[in-house]
């Protein structure tokens, strides 16, 4: 946006040197302002679209990471349950031998 403003200022300075008639200068200046606003709007739309695309991409990546985390959590829980069951069976086996 600052670049657009700087470009607009330079354009107005160039127009001031070119047009000596005040009415013609104001008309051309209004046209330049309209053009700057149009460029600003198109740049904003382009940046908004880029932002939206990036946001959607990050959401997809987030979903993938979340799914992997859930899968890893379930695997870890299953491994812990299996280890618990084997240790419990071993302890019960040892305790039954002692009795």
URFENDA-V916104 format. One line per field, one symbol per residue. psi: psi as a letter, one per 40 degrees, with the letter a starting at -180 (. if undefined). A space follows every 10 residues. Layout:
# URFENDA-V916104
psi=???
This chain:
# URFENDA-V916104
psi=dddddddddd ddddddddhd hddddddddd dddddddddd dddddddddd dddddddddd dddddddddd dddddddddd dddddddddd dddddddd.
